[in-house]
Each structure stands twice: as C-alpha cells, then as structure tokens.
C-alpha cells in the first residue's frame, strides 16, 4: 500500500510539473523582429488587438508590410474602422504555408476576430497562389510565412489589407444607430456625467470628434459630476485648444467592452492623439474585476457603466484624466497666475486634480477656486433646469 501511495504521489507531482499546453502569443514581440511590419504591429497595439491575440490558443495573423499599411491608412479612417479591418486579419484557425497549399478541395472558410463574426474565404489559385477574401472585399494573396508554432500560432504575410474601398462602402447604407447611441451627451447627462456632457457640447471640435466615431466605434470615459465640478476651476483656465484636447483625451476611437478592458493591459491612443506621434495616450490596467485608466498625472478608476453595446461604450470615472501634454505645454496649459501646471508631474501619487490645485497657496489660486465654485454652482443650477 505504501508503494502504491508513493507511486500515486509521483504521478500527481509529474502532472503538476508537465508544461502547460496553453501558449501565450506575444505577437508584438514576434513582429518587433521584423521592421517591415512595424506599422501593422503598432496598430495591433493601438487598437488593443494584441491582448486578444495573446489569449487565443489557435490563431493565424495575416500581417501586411509597411508599404501595404501606408496604402491602407491613406483612406483616412478612424481608429475604430482600422480596428475592424485589422480584425479580419486575425484568423481563428491555424494556417501555415504547408496547410495553405494542401487545402481540402482547394478552399477553406475561417472565422476572424471581426464581428459578427465575419469570415475570410481562403482559395488555392492557379500557379500555387493562395487568395484571402472577406465578403465584399478584394482578395489579397499569400506572400510568405513569417513564423509558425504548430499548431497554435502562425504569422504569414499577405499582399494587401482586407479592405473594401471607400467607394464600395459608400454604396452600402450604414445602419441607423439605436436611440441610446444617437445622443452621447444625453446618455451621459442621464447617468451622472452631466457636467462633462455640458462641457463637451460647449466645444464644437471635441463634440464632432466624438460624434464622428459614434457609428464606427467609440469608447468614452466620462468623469462623474463630483469629480468634474472640482476640476472646473482648472478647466476654465486652459486655452481653447487645451480644453479641446482634454475633452478628446477621454475618448477612444473604437468600441471596447468592459469585459474587453478587464482582460487587457496596455497603452492605447485617444481621440486627442496626433496620428504622427504617440502623444495623448492612456494605459488601461486591470486588477481582478477593477479597471483603472492611468496617465502620467492621474490614475482613475471605472466606477460605473452608462452604455456598453457595440459600437458605443461609455464608462464613469472617479477622476478627470489629465493629459501631461496639456499641462506641460505653454500653448495649452493655464496661465502661470492660476498655478504652475506647465511642468510634468509624472511619478506623482494618484490624487484628485482638485486636491492638487487647492494646495497652491498663492492668492491668485485662492481667488480662482472661489470663482470656480461660483461657476460650478451656476452650471449645476442651469443643468437642473433641464
């Protein structure tokens, strides 16, 4: 009996020591070894597709080189539209060069990460070529195998983006948004973010940036009224460009569900991001059921959901997101008389923006706070009339 017990113990230990069959696919690390795919790699990160790839056991990534990516990006698409196209490049099956050339009956259909889900038709052509074509889109062809980990991950290169031309898209009417999605500010106002909504309406450019992504995909992080009221003295003393940038900093140009945010960690662009730079970016960090949005100046927590239905998600934050680019730029930041906010505050502990502002002891700051309280009460009174 003792021998049997010892044998059982050894078998049990051996099972724990066996390597896991689940492979984490660090797609950004793999593509980083190939400079020709740097643009494609950057957009996998910016659209939060990288963590989606990483958590899948079996997947094929159809990468395109920088030249093909540049042709695709010349269509001047929103980040949400770019995510939708790149999602078609993520096949939920394993296809390496050998499997592509030996397709049963010369054809296969693969689901992708693109909803509802969309699929891609794979077809063997004359001369050994292989075509990839989603519905209503021109075909791209297989170029070469980049890396493969049978039978979990395959990275291949295709000739062009799986993309319907703007002319073809224009011929297909876009679906009408649901009533709850049609008016973003009304939804925010009805769920504890009325001050942020009012400020958004007051900035034509910022409101247009949000509305432009309302159908293709949008995620909004709206600070609750308590946080915004304390922040108004700072906001009112920003330049017009600074106000616009700060408001747009609270939006992402694609739909990210709460479950998606909760399973992702990483940096992403915002509506304020300049396409030519990496400015105005956020870090999404999850800890169990909690999701926080980190910037160099503040860490805010998602405390509620206003709307979470593709293509729009709106989440409540307990703090205002303060972009470092605004408060360190003399062209955007408050004037020196309002307090010194033109210098970076990275590595500072997370705190309420209003708390940091009130610690300024000079008389100008004290007067500004007093004026801001009056302005805040007036704004709340006006909002209550509606």
N, C-alpha and C positions, 0 to 999 in steps of 0.2 A: 504493500500500500504506500509505503514511504517512497518507493521508486516511482510509482505511478504519479504521486503528488509532485515529486521533483520534476518528472517529465512534463507534467501539465504546466508547472510554473515556467519551465524553459520555453515551452511553446507560446505561452501567454506573453512572455517578455519579448520573444522573437517577433510576434505580431506588432508590438509597440515600436520595435526598432526598425521594422520594414519601412523603406522610403514611401512617402505619400504618392499616390497616383495622380493627384491633382497638381497641375503645373501652373505657376503664376507667370503670365506672359508679359514681360517688361518690354512692351512694344516700342516705347520711346528710347530705351537703351539700345534695342536692336537697330532701329533706324538711325540712331545717332552715329553709328559706324559708317553710314553711307551718306556723305554730304549731298549727293544728288537728290535725296528725299527730304531735305531739311524743311522745306516749306510744308510739305504734306505732314511731316512729323509735328511741326509747330501747331498746325491746325487741329491735329488729333488732341493735343493738349488743351488748346484754347476752347474747344467745343466739349470738353470733358468726355470724349470718346475713349481716351486711353484707359481709364479705370474700367469702363465697360468691357474692353478687350481683355484686360488683365483678369477679370473674374470669370471668364468663359474657359471651359475645358478644351473645346474643339473649335477652331476658328481659322479663317483664311483672310489675310489682309491684302487687298489689291492696291498696292501703292502706285502713285504716279510721280514722275520726276519733276524737278523744279520748272522746266520749260512747260510741261503739260499743266502744272499747277498754275503758272502765270497766265496761261491762256484761259483757264477756268475762272480765275479770280478777276480777269478783265471784264467779266459780266457785271461787276459792281453789285454783288449780292450782300444781303445781311448775313450776320454770323449764324442766325438760325437756319437760313437757306443753305449756307455752306455745310452746316452740320447734317442737314437732311441728305445732301448729295454724298458726303463722305460716309454716311451710314450705309449707303448702298455698296460701298467698297469693303464692307466688313461682312464676309460670308460666314454663316453659322454651320460650316462643314469644313472638312479638310481636303484641300486640293493642292497637291504638289505637281511638278512638271510631269511626272510619270502618270499620275492619275488623270490629269487633263488630257493626255494623249490616248488614254485607254478607256474613255467614257463608254458605258454600255449604250449601244445604238447611236453612239456619236453625240449624245446630248445629255444634259442634266439641268435640273432646276434647283437653285439653292436659296433658302431664306436668308435675309440680311438683318442688320440692326435697324434698318429703316422701317418705321411703322407703315401699314397697319398689322402685320409686317409685309413689306414689299420683297419681291424675289428677283433674282437675276438668272437669265437663261444663259447656259454655257453650251457652245456648239463647236464641234470639230469642223473645220473648213478644209477645202482642198489645199494641198501643199503643206499640210501639217500645222496650219494656223488654228488658233482657238479664239473664238469670239465670246465676249461678255456683253449682254444687252438686257438692261431692265426694260420694263414696259414703257413704250412711247419715247425711248431714248436711243440715239445712235449707238452702234456697237463699238466697243474698244477691243483690242486684240492683245493676246498674251505676248509679252516681250521676253521675260526670263524669270527664273526662280531666284529669289534673293536669299532666303534662309528657310529651313524646314526642320521641324521637330516632330517626326512621325509619332503618332497620328494625332497630334494636338494642335500645333501651330505651323502655318505656312505663310510666308511673306513672298508675294510674287509682284512683279511689275507688269502693269498694263499700259497701253499706249496713250490713253486719254481718260479724262474724267467721264464717269457715267452720268451724263448731264443732258437734260432736254434744253434746247436753245431757247433764248428769251422769246423769239417769235412763236415757237410752238407752245410755250407756256401761256402766252398772251391769248391764244386761241381757246384755251380751256378756262372757263369762268371759275374764279376762286370761290370756295364755299363760303356762305354768309356766316359770320361769327354768331355764336349764341348771345342772347341779350346780356348775360353776365360778363361776357368778354368784350362787348362792343364799347363799353364805357368804363375804362380803367379807373378813372378818378372817382366815379360814383361808387364802384365796388370798394375802393379804399376808404372813402368817406363813411360808408355804412359799417365799416368794421375797424374803427379805432385809429384810422390813419388820415383823418380829415385835414389836419394841418399840412402834412406832406402833400396831400392831393391839391390843396389850395395853392401851395407854392408851385406845384407842377403846372397848374393851369396858368399861373402868372408868368411862366416862362414859355413863350411860344416855341422856341427852338427845342427845348427839353421835352415839352409835351409831344411835339412832332416826332422826336427820336423814339419815344415810347410807342406812339401810335403806329409808326412805320413797321414795327415788329409785332404788332398785335395779332396778325393773322399767321405769319410765318413762324413765329415762336418768340416768346418773351418770358423772362423771369424778373419779378420786381421784389426788392427788399425794402419795404416801407417802414420807417421808424414810427412807433406808436406816438400818439399825441403828447403824452407826458415827456417823452424824450425830445420831440421837435420843439415844444414850447420853450424848454430850457435852452435850446440851441438857437432860437430866433435872433437874439442879440448878435451872435457871431454871423449868422447867415446874412442879415441885413447890411452888414458892413463889408461883405465881399463885393468885388466888382461884378458886373453883369455876366462876364464870361466865367468868373469863378462860381457864381450861383448856378449857371447852366451846367458847368462841369460837375459840381457836387450833386445836383439832382440826377444827372445821367449816370453818375457813379453808382447809383442804387438800382441799376437795371442791367440785365444780361440779355444779349440778343438771340437767345434760344430758350426753348422750354426745358426746364429742369424740375422734375417732380421732387417732392420731399424725400421719397424713398431713394431716388437717384442721388440727391445731395447727401443723404445719410450713408450711402455706400461709396462715396467718392471723397478723395482728398486731393487738393491740387489748386493751382493757380489758374485763373480764367480772366479773359478780357471783360470789359463792361461797355455800356453804350458811350462812355466818355473816352474810350481807348482810341488813340490815333492809330490807324492801320499800319503806319510806317514805323511805329515804336512799340515798346512794351509798357507804356505808361498807363496809369489809371487801372491797375489790375487788382483783383481780390484773391484771397486764399480761402477756400472752403475747407473746413476742418470738422470732422465728425468724431464724437466720443460717445459710443453707445447709441442711445436714442437722441442725443443732443447734437445740434449742428450749429457751429459758430462761423461767422464771417470775419476774417482777420484782415486788417490793413496795418501799415506801419505805425498808425496813430491810435487805433482803437480796435477792440475785439467786441463784436456784437453777437448776440445770441438770437436765434429764431425762436420766438415765443408764441407764435400762432400762425394759422393758415387762413388767408382770406379766400383764395381760389387756387385750386390745383387740378386743372383739367386742360389737357393738351388742346391748343398750343399756348396757353397762358397759365402762369403760376404767380401768385402774389403771397409773400410771407411777411409777417410782422417781425420787426426787430426791436430789441430793447434799447438800442443806442443808434445814434446817427453815424453813418460811415463817413469818416473824414479823409479825403484823399491827400496824401502827402504832397502831390504835385500842385495842389491849390495853395496850401498853407506855406509852402516854401518859395512860391513864385511871387515876386513883387508885382507882377502884372495881374495876379488873380487874388492875392491874399488881402485881408483887411489892412487898412492904413495903420501905420505904427501907433497912432493915437488910441487905437482900440485894443492894444495888447500885442505882444510880439508873437505872431503866429506865422511869420515868414521863414522860420527855421525848422529843419527836420526834427521830429520828435520820436524817431524810431527807437525801439528798445525801451520805451517808457511803459510802465504798467498800464493795463487797460483801466479806463476810468470814464466817467461821464464827461462829455465835452463841456457841459455847463460847469461842472466842478472845476475843471482846469481853468476855465475862463474866470470864475469868481475868485480864484486865488490871486489874480492880479490886483495889487493894492493901490495902484495909482488912481487919482481922482477921475481921470477920463474914463477908465474902465468901469468905475463905480457908477458914473453918470449913465454910461451906456447900458449897464444892467438895468438901472431904474427905467430908462426909456424903453428898453426891450420888454420889461414886464408889462408896462402900459400897452405897448404894441401887441404883445401876446394876448392880453385880456381883451383888447379890442377885436383882434382877429377871431378869438373864440366866440365873443358875443355875436359877431357877424355870422359865423358859421352856424350858431344855434338858431338863427332866424330862419334857416332853410329846413 
